[in-house]
Amino acid sequence: MTRRATAGLLAVFAFALAGCAPVSGTTIPQVSADVPAPAGAAEVTSPPPAPVQSCPNLLASRRPPSPMPAPGQMPAGSTMAKIVQYGKLRVGVDQNTYNVGFRDPLNGRIQGFDIDMAHAIAKALFGDPDKIELHAITSAQRIPMLQSGEIDIVVRTMSITCDRLQQVDFSAVYYDAKQRILVKTNSAIQGAADLGGKRVCATNGSTSLSRIAALAAKPVAIGVPDWTDCLVMLQQGQVDAVSTDDVILAGMAAQDPYTRVVGDPLADEPYGIAIPQHKEDFVRFVNGVLAEIEADGTWTAAYQRWLGSLLPGAAPAPPAPQYRD
């Protein structure tokens, strides 16, 4: 290489280095971004009434038939026979609660613990667990869609309450949950007493929202359509905490390692399968299905598959059913 060529290359390198050097006096502006709240999120300015705390035989449901009818051979004129004639069991479910009722991003199917319960009922009706029509609904849509006849049952983390028993019937308890609180890992909130003035998210139409609004600490209740909206708002700093059933919160914590569940349980949340009123035969049938899957290990297998990784400790025994007749 000639001296002239060498000098030329050095000049190019010097020019390139000069171009990479910071310009004196130049600053990078810091622009704050407005983060929109999820659609439908709103502060609860008129708190919903607190749920009635007790009523006679709250958890007692109808006794199963003995014997149970064979799949595809439902009694003539029964609610079950009409469902079999339709060809599918129409079920209101969630699609946003991880491992309970959620849409798998890999295959697009709604699945989870609640969905396994629904498939078991379809299998008992038709002999085929896939004779099912899943309707993804919000918490607030559960009772209206049952009452309108658009769906046959709701299997969607639905707690049995005195208020709801005035509007729908329930199966025996199929899962025992507890209402708790989810916060970011660096939050100072340790329990319900620390929620004074804090923004706490729950879904519209849930017992969780009513209970948060009624707390003595006087938090600011924020209602949203779906639980995933609560997690997004917590991540974006738009709420300070989320409060709902422990199994739902455990799913959120599994998706976001920067969150944790804190505090003692605020209340019991016994889950039942909701059924339109005046369909006593179907309530009995569903209770028979629950008794069968709890006895043959199907319930425990579903728990271990979906919930065992979320909740610490050994799988619990299925809830003991209570019947009133």
URHU-V783215 format. One record per residue. N is the residue number from 1. RES is the residue in one small letter. SS is DSSP state (H for helix, E for strand, L for the rest). NEAR is the number of other C-alpha atoms within 12 Angstrom. Layout:
n=N res=RES ss=SS near=NEAR
n=N res=RES ss=SS near=NEAR
//
This chain:
n=1 res=m ss=L near=8
n=2 res=t ss=L near=8
n=3 res=r ss=H near=9
n=4 res=r ss=H near=10
n=5 res=a ss=H near=11
n=6 res=t ss=H near=12
n=7 res=a ss=H near=13
n=8 res=g ss=H near=14
n=9 res=l ss=H near=15
n=10 res=l ss=H near=14
n=11 res=a ss=H near=14
n=12 res=v ss=H near=14
n=13 res=f ss=H near=14
n=14 res=a ss=H near=14
n=15 res=f ss=H near=13
n=16 res=a ss=H near=12
n=17 res=l ss=H near=12
n=18 res=a ss=H near=12
n=19 res=g ss=H near=11
n=20 res=c ss=H near=10
n=21 res=a ss=L near=11
n=22 res=p ss=L near=11
n=23 res=v ss=L near=10
n=24 res=s ss=L near=6
n=25 res=g ss=L near=6
n=26 res=t ss=L near=8
n=27 res=t ss=L near=8
n=28 res=i ss=L near=8
n=29 res=p ss=L near=6
n=30 res=q ss=L near=6
n=31 res=v ss=L near=6
n=32 res=s ss=L near=6
n=33 res=a ss=L near=7
n=34 res=d ss=L near=9
n=35 res=v ss=L near=13
n=36 res=p ss=L near=14
n=37 res=a ss=L near=25
n=38 res=p ss=L near=25
n=39 res=a ss=L near=15
n=40 res=g ss=L near=18
n=41 res=a ss=L near=27
n=42 res=a ss=E near=28
n=43 res=e ss=E near=26
n=44 res=v ss=L near=28
n=45 res=t ss=L near=13
n=46 res=s ss=L near=16
n=47 res=p ss=L near=26
n=48 res=p ss=L near=24
n=49 res=p ss=L near=20
n=50 res=a ss=L near=22
n=51 res=p ss=L near=27
n=52 res=v ss=L near=20
n=53 res=q ss=L near=19
n=54 res=s ss=L near=15
n=55 res=c ss=L near=16
n=56 res=p ss=L near=13
n=57 res=n ss=L near=18
n=58 res=l ss=L near=31
n=59 res=l ss=L near=34
n=60 res=a ss=E near=28
n=61 res=s ss=E near=36
n=62 res=r ss=L near=29
n=63 res=r ss=L near=28
n=64 res=p ss=L near=28
n=65 res=p ss=L near=24
n=66 res=s ss=L near=14
n=67 res=p ss=L near=14
n=68 res=m ss=L near=26
n=69 res=p ss=L near=26
n=70 res=a ss=L near=20
n=71 res=p ss=L near=24
n=72 res=g ss=L near=25
n=73 res=q ss=L near=20
n=74 res=m ss=L near=26
n=75 res=p ss=L near=23
n=76 res=a ss=L near=15
n=77 res=g ss=L near=15
n=78 res=s ss=L near=22
n=79 res=t ss=H near=28
n=80 res=m ss=H near=37
n=81 res=a ss=H near=26
n=82 res=k ss=H near=24
n=83 res=i ss=H near=33
n=84 res=v ss=H near=30
n=85 res=q ss=H near=20
n=86 res=y ss=H near=19
n=87 res=g ss=L near=21
n=88 res=k ss=L near=31
n=89 res=l ss=E near=38
n=90 res=r ss=E near=33
n=91 res=v ss=E near=40
n=92 res=g ss=E near=39
n=93 res=v ss=E near=45
n=94 res=d ss=L near=39
n=95 res=q ss=L near=33
n=96 res=n ss=E near=36
n=97 res=t ss=E near=44
n=98 res=y ss=L near=35
n=99 res=n ss=L near=38
n=100 res=v ss=L near=43
n=101 res=g ss=E near=41
n=102 res=f ss=E near=36
n=103 res=r ss=E near=23
n=104 res=d ss=L near=17
n=105 res=p ss=L near=12
n=106 res=l ss=L near=9
n=107 res=n ss=L near=9
n=108 res=g ss=L near=10
n=109 res=r ss=L near=20
n=110 res=i ss=E near=33
n=111 res=q ss=E near=34
n=112 res=g ss=L near=36
n=113 res=f ss=H near=39
n=114 res=d ss=H near=43
n=115 res=i ss=H near=43
n=116 res=d ss=H near=38
n=117 res=m ss=H near=47
n=118 res=a ss=H near=47
n=119 res=h ss=H near=38
n=120 res=a ss=H near=36
n=121 res=i ss=H near=45
n=122 res=a ss=H near=35
n=123 res=k ss=H near=27
n=124 res=a ss=H near=38
n=125 res=l ss=H near=39
n=126 res=f ss=H near=29
n=127 res=g ss=L near=23
n=128 res=d ss=L near=20
n=129 res=p ss=L near=22
n=130 res=d ss=L near=26
n=131 res=k ss=L near=27
n=132 res=i ss=E near=34
n=133 res=e ss=E near=27
n=134 res=l ss=E near=34
n=135 res=h ss=E near=31
n=136 res=a ss=E near=30
n=137 res=i ss=L near=33
n=138 res=t ss=L near=33
n=139 res=s ss=H near=34
n=140 res=a ss=H near=28
n=141 res=q ss=H near=27
n=142 res=r ss=H near=39
n=143 res=i ss=H near=36
n=144 res=p ss=H near=25
n=145 res=m ss=H near=28
n=146 res=l ss=H near=33
n=147 res=q ss=H near=24
n=148 res=s ss=H near=17
n=149 res=g ss=L near=21
n=150 res=e ss=L near=23
n=151 res=i ss=L near=31
n=152 res=d ss=L near=43
n=153 res=i ss=E near=50
n=154 res=v ss=E near=49
n=155 res=v ss=L near=49
n=156 res=r ss=L near=48
n=157 res=t ss=L near=48
n=158 res=m ss=L near=46
n=159 res=s ss=E near=42
n=160 res=i ss=L near=43
n=161 res=t ss=L near=34
n=162 res=c ss=H near=24
n=163 res=d ss=H near=23
n=164 res=r ss=H near=32
n=165 res=l ss=H near=31
n=166 res=q ss=L near=19
n=167 res=q ss=L near=22
n=168 res=v ss=L near=34
n=169 res=d ss=E near=41
n=170 res=f ss=E near=47
n=171 res=s ss=L near=49
n=172 res=a ss=L near=41
n=173 res=v ss=L near=38
n=174 res=y ss=L near=46
n=175 res=y ss=E near=41
n=176 res=d ss=E near=28
n=177 res=a ss=E near=32
n=178 res=k ss=E near=28
n=179 res=q ss=E near=38
n=180 res=r ss=E near=36
n=181 res=i ss=E near=46
n=182 res=l ss=E near=48
n=183 res=v ss=E near=43
n=184 res=k ss=E near=31
n=185 res=t ss=L near=20
n=186 res=n ss=L near=16
n=187 res=s ss=L near=23
n=188 res=a ss=L near=19
n=189 res=i ss=L near=27
n=190 res=q ss=L near=24
n=191 res=g ss=L near=29
n=192 res=a ss=H near=35
n=193 res=a ss=H near=21
n=194 res=d ss=H near=24
n=195 res=l ss=L near=34
n=196 res=g ss=L near=23
n=197 res=g ss=L near=22
n=198 res=k ss=L near=32
n=199 res=r ss=E near=33
n=200 res=v ss=E near=47
n=201 res=c ss=E near=50
n=202 res=a ss=E near=48
n=203 res=t ss=E near=41
n=204 res=n ss=L near=34
n=205 res=g ss=L near=33
n=206 res=s ss=L near=41
n=207 res=t ss=H near=41
n=208 res=s ss=H near=47
n=209 res=l ss=H near=44
n=210 res=s ss=H near=36
n=211 res=r ss=H near=40
n=212 res=i ss=H near=44
n=213 res=a ss=H near=38
n=214 res=a ss=L near=26
n=215 res=l ss=L near=28
n=216 res=a ss=L near=15
n=217 res=a ss=L near=20
n=218 res=k ss=L near=21
n=219 res=p ss=L near=34
n=220 res=v ss=E near=34
n=221 res=a ss=E near=40
n=222 res=i ss=E near=44
n=223 res=g ss=E near=42
n=224 res=v ss=E near=34
n=225 res=p ss=L near=30
n=226 res=d ss=L near=38
n=227 res=w ss=H near=45
n=228 res=t ss=H near=34
n=229 res=d ss=H near=32
n=230 res=c ss=H near=44
n=231 res=l ss=H near=46
n=232 res=v ss=H near=29
n=233 res=m ss=H near=32
n=234 res=l ss=H near=37
n=235 res=q ss=H near=29
n=236 res=q ss=L near=19
n=237 res=g ss=L near=23
n=238 res=q ss=L near=30
n=239 res=v ss=L near=36
n=240 res=d ss=L near=37
n=241 res=a ss=E near=48
n=242 res=v ss=E near=53
n=243 res=s ss=E near=53
n=244 res=t ss=E near=47
n=245 res=d ss=E near=41
n=246 res=d ss=H near=38
n=247 res=v ss=H near=42
n=248 res=i ss=H near=47
n=249 res=l ss=H near=43
n=250 res=a ss=H near=38
n=251 res=g ss=H near=35
n=252 res=m ss=H near=40
n=253 res=a ss=H near=32
n=254 res=a ss=H near=24
n=255 res=q ss=H near=21
n=256 res=d ss=L near=22
n=257 res=p ss=L near=19
n=258 res=y ss=L near=18
n=259 res=t ss=E near=28
n=260 res=r ss=E near=32
n=261 res=v ss=E near=39
n=262 res=v ss=E near=32
n=263 res=g ss=E near=24
n=264 res=d ss=E near=19
n=265 res=p ss=E near=24
n=266 res=l ss=E near=27
n=267 res=a ss=E near=28
n=268 res=d ss=E near=26
n=269 res=e ss=E near=33
n=270 res=p ss=E near=34
n=271 res=y ss=E near=34
n=272 res=g ss=L near=41
n=273 res=i ss=L near=46
n=274 res=a ss=E near=45
n=275 res=i ss=E near=46
n=276 res=p ss=L near=33
n=277 res=q ss=L near=25
n=278 res=h ss=L near=19
n=279 res=k ss=L near=27
n=280 res=e ss=H near=26
n=281 res=d ss=H near=31
n=282 res=f ss=H near=41
n=283 res=v ss=H near=37
n=284 res=r ss=H near=36
n=285 res=f ss=H near=40
n=286 res=v ss=H near=46
n=287 res=n ss=H near=40
n=288 res=g ss=H near=33
n=289 res=v ss=H near=39
n=290 res=l ss=H near=41
n=291 res=a ss=H near=34
n=292 res=e ss=H near=28
n=293 res=i ss=H near=28
n=294 res=e ss=H near=28
n=295 res=a ss=H near=18
n=296 res=d ss=L near=15
n=297 res=g ss=L near=17
n=298 res=t ss=H near=24
n=299 res=w ss=H near=33
n=300 res=t ss=H near=28
n=301 res=a ss=H near=23
n=302 res=a ss=H near=32
n=303 res=y ss=H near=33
n=304 res=q ss=H near=26
n=305 res=r ss=H near=21
n=306 res=w ss=H near=30
n=307 res=l ss=L near=35
n=308 res=g ss=L near=24
n=309 res=s ss=L near=21
n=310 res=l ss=L near=27
n=311 res=l ss=L near=25
n=312 res=p ss=L near=13
n=313 res=g ss=L near=10
n=314 res=a ss=L near=13
n=315 res=a ss=L near=22
n=316 res=p ss=L near=22
n=317 res=a ss=L near=19
n=318 res=p ss=L near=29
n=319 res=p ss=L near=25
n=320 res=a ss=L near=21
n=321 res=p ss=L near=32
n=322 res=q ss=E near=22
n=323 res=y ss=E near=23
n=324 res=r ss=L near=16
n=325 res=d ss=L near=13
//
